[in-house]
Amino acid sequence: MGDPQVLRGYCLLLPDPVVPHLNALPPAAQAEFLADMSCLGQAVQDVTGALRINFALFGNVEPALHAHVLPRYTDEPAERRTAHPWAYDWSKAPAFERQRDGGLLAAIRARLAPSPTVHIEPPQGSRALRHIDITASDLARSTLFYDVLLPQIGFERIADAEEGPLWRKGEFEFGLQPAKGAGRQSRHDRYSPGLHHLAFAAPAREAVDALHVELVRLGTTILDAPALYERYLPGYYALFFADPDGVKLEYVFAP
């Protein structure tokens, strides 16, 4: 990860061994480096929920091949949003800190890890679940919570529905709606009729651990720290936590 973190999740890609510039590599290695740059950019975007990724290769100041991978966000200042990243004052950007940024680093690393299984997209119309909506006693409070949580696990914020905010990952959408009547004063009881808990799939055990670190840092209610639950499935590794209304959530890697 880049130092300084002028934009959260900023990364650098270098070849091994280091060479002066891209054309110093043989053609096959050039293609591999550019493919790796694209893969890293996708991992950073998936983990951070960035709107897009900017890529840059210069080498004018440091004559060694390196690629800048910079996530760009919708909440950047208006005068910076459409400008190149060098419009920021890099000298004032926070330095990389493992205590603060380690969870993000681990999540990016986990996103880049080879998948142990081959994922085959189901034919259109055959998916089991299209979307789910959760009611919230305080819509603004829950929106802030999920705006932090969901990008960490690969969702991106999309245009709000009339009823409330929406996030999407692939073809699955997650939404919030305001609770009404008596529901606005009560906390969720998973043992009453209705939703018991909601589980999100993790790409690797390291991603579960990384999310746990981040949730602890944010002061989220942790119900059960990451652990193996092999009574469910061999290798079933899960973290359980709660949203602001007490809705039980799970992040699980199941090989």
C-alpha positions in Angstrom: 0.0 0.0 0.0 1.2 3.5 -0.9 2.7 5.9 1.6 1.1 8.4 2.0 -2.5 7.3 1.8 -3.6 10.3 -0.2 -6.7 8.3 -1.1 -7.8 5.4 1.1 -6.6 2.2 -0.4 -3.9 3.7 -2.7 -1.5 1.0 -3.8 1.7 0.6 -5.8 2.5 -2.3 -8.0 6.2 -3.1 -8.7 7.8 -5.9 -10.7 10.2 -8.4 -9.3 12.9 -7.9 -10.2 12.7 -4.2 -10.6 13.3 -2.8 -14.1 13.7 0.8 -15.4 10.4 1.0 -17.3 7.7 -1.1 -18.8 9.4 -1.6 -22.2 12.5 -3.1 -20.4 10.4 -6.2 -19.8 9.9 -8.8 -22.5 6.5 -8.7 -24.2 5.0 -11.6 -22.2 6.1 -9.9 -18.9 4.7 -6.6 -20.0 1.3 -8.2 -20.5 1.6 -9.9 -17.2 2.4 -6.7 -15.3 -0.5 -4.8 -16.9 -2.8 -7.7 -16.1 -1.6 -7.7 -12.5 -2.2 -4.0 -12.4 -5.8 -4.5 -13.5 -6.4 -7.3 -11.0 -5.0 -5.2 -8.2 -7.3 -2.3 -9.2 -10.3 -4.6 -9.2 -9.4 -5.9 -5.7 -9.0 -2.4 -4.4 -12.3 -1.3 -5.9 -14.1 -4.3 -4.5 -12.8 -3.9 -1.0 -13.1 -0.1 -0.8 -16.3 0.4 -2.7 -14.6 3.1 -4.8 -16.5 4.6 -7.8 -13.6 3.9 -10.1 -9.8 3.2 -10.1 -7.2 5.5 -11.7 -4.0 3.9 -13.0 -0.8 5.8 -13.7 2.8 4.8 -14.8 5.3 7.6 -14.9 8.9 6.9 -13.8 10.1 10.5 -14.2 11.1 11.1 -10.6 11.8 7.4 -9.7 13.2 5.7 -12.8 11.9 2.2 -11.8 8.8 0.6 -13.2 5.9 1.1 -10.8 2.1 1.6 -11.3 0.0 3.8 -9.1 -3.4 2.3 -8.3 -5.7 5.0 -6.9 -9.3 4.5 -5.9 -11.6 7.5 -6.5 -14.7 8.2 -4.4 -18.0 10.0 -4.8 -17.4 11.9 -1.5 -14.2 13.6 -2.7 -14.4 17.4 -2.7 -16.1 18.6 -5.8 -13.1 20.5 -7.1 -11.0 17.3 -6.8 -13.5 14.7 -8.0 -12.7 15.1 -11.8 -9.1 16.2 -11.4 -6.0 13.9 -11.4 -4.9 12.6 -8.0 -1.8 14.9 -8.1 -4.1 17.8 -7.5 -4.1 16.8 -3.8 -1.5 18.0 -1.4 0.4 14.7 -0.9 2.6 16.2 1.8 -0.5 16.5 4.1 -1.9 13.0 3.4 -1.8 10.5 6.3 1.0 8.0 6.2 0.3 4.3 6.0 -0.3 2.9 9.5 -0.6 -0.8 10.0 -2.8 -0.4 13.1 -5.3 1.8 11.1 -4.8 0.3 7.6 -3.9 -3.3 8.3 -7.5 -4.5 8.0 -7.8 -2.9 4.6 -4.5 -4.4 3.5 -5.5 -7.9 4.6 -8.8 -7.6 2.8 -7.1 -6.6 -0.4 -4.6 -9.4 0.0 -7.5 -11.9 0.6 -9.4 -10.5 -2.5 -6.3 -11.3 -4.6 -5.9 -14.8 -3.2 -6.7 -17.5 -5.8 -10.2 -18.9 -5.3 -10.2 -22.5 -4.1 -13.2 -23.2 -6.3 -14.3 -22.3 -9.8 -17.2 -19.9 -9.7 -19.8 -20.4 -12.5 -22.4 -17.7 -12.9 -25.9 -19.2 -12.9 -28.1 -18.6 -16.0 -30.2 -15.4 -15.9 -33.3 -16.0 -13.9 -32.0 -19.0 -11.9 -30.5 -17.2 -8.9 -32.1 -18.0 -5.6 -32.1 -14.5 -4.1 -32.5 -11.1 -5.9 -32.5 -8.6 -3.0 -33.2 -8.2 0.7 -34.5 -5.1 2.6 -33.9 -4.5 6.3 -36.0 -2.1 8.3 -34.2 0.4 10.6 -35.4 2.3 13.6 -33.1 5.2 12.7 -32.6 5.2 9.0 -29.8 7.7 9.0 -27.8 5.8 11.7 -28.2 2.5 9.9 -27.2 4.0 6.6 -24.0 5.3 8.1 -23.3 1.8 9.5 -23.9 -0.1 6.3 -22.1 2.6 4.2 -19.0 1.6 6.2 -19.6 -2.2 6.4 -20.8 -3.1 2.9 -18.0 -1.6 0.8 -15.6 -3.6 3.1 -17.2 -6.9 1.8 -17.5 -5.9 -1.9 -20.8 -4.0 -2.2 -21.1 -0.6 -3.8 -23.6 2.1 -3.0 -26.0 2.7 -5.9 -28.9 5.2 -6.4 -31.3 5.2 -3.5 -34.8 3.8 -3.9 -37.8 5.8 -2.9 -38.0 3.7 0.3 -34.3 4.0 1.3 -30.6 3.5 0.4 -29.4 0.5 -1.8 -26.1 -1.3 -2.2 -25.2 -3.9 -4.8 -22.8 -6.8 -5.2 -23.0 -8.6 -8.5 -26.7 -9.0 -9.1 -27.7 -9.0 -5.4 -29.0 -5.8 -3.8 -29.2 -4.9 -0.1 -31.5 -2.1 1.0 -32.8 -0.3 4.1 -36.3 1.0 4.8 -37.5 3.0 7.8 -39.4 1.2 10.5 -42.9 2.5 11.3 -45.2 2.4 14.3 -44.1 0.4 17.3 -41.1 -1.0 15.4 -39.4 2.3 15.7 -39.0 1.9 19.4 -38.0 -1.8 19.6 -34.8 -3.7 19.0 -34.7 -6.7 16.6 -35.4 -10.0 18.3 -34.1 -12.8 16.1 -36.1 -15.4 18.0 -39.4 -13.7 17.1 -41.0 -14.6 13.7 -39.0 -13.1 10.9 -35.3 -12.8 10.1 -32.9 -14.7 12.4 -29.7 -13.5 10.8 -28.1 -12.6 7.5 -24.9 -14.1 6.3 -22.5 -12.6 3.8 -20.0 -14.8 1.9 -16.2 -14.0 2.4 -13.6 -14.9 -0.2 -11.1 -16.2 2.3 -10.5 -16.7 6.1 -8.2 -13.7 6.0 -11.1 -11.5 4.8 -13.1 -12.6 7.9 -10.2 -11.7 10.2 -9.7 -8.4 8.4 -13.3 -7.4 8.8 -13.2 -8.3 12.5 -10.3 -5.9 13.0 -12.1 -3.1 11.2 -15.4 -3.7 13.1 -13.6 -3.7 16.5 -11.9 -0.4 15.5 -15.3 1.1 14.7 -16.8 0.0 18.0 -19.3 -2.5 16.4 -21.0 -5.0 18.6 -19.2 -8.3 18.1 -21.4 -11.3 19.0 -18.8 -14.0 18.3 -15.2 -13.4 17.1 -13.9 -15.3 14.1 -13.9 -19.1 14.7 -14.3 -22.4 13.1 -17.8 -23.9 13.1 -17.2 -27.4 11.6 -20.5 -28.7 12.9 -21.9 -26.7 10.0 -19.4 -27.6 7.3 -15.6 -28.5 7.3 -13.6 -25.3 7.2 -16.7 -23.1 8.0 -15.0 -19.9 9.4 -17.3 -17.2 10.6 -17.7 -13.9 12.4 -20.9 -12.8 14.0 -21.8 -9.2 14.8 -24.8 -6.9 15.1 -26.1 -3.8 13.3 -27.4 -0.7 15.2 -30.8 -2.3 15.7 -29.4 -5.6 16.9 -29.9 -7.5 13.6 -27.5 -10.4 13.7 -25.0 -10.4 10.8 -22.5 -13.0 9.7 -19.4 -12.9 7.5 -18.4 -16.4 6.6 -15.8 -18.3 4.5 -17.1 -21.8 3.6 -14.7 -23.7 1.3 
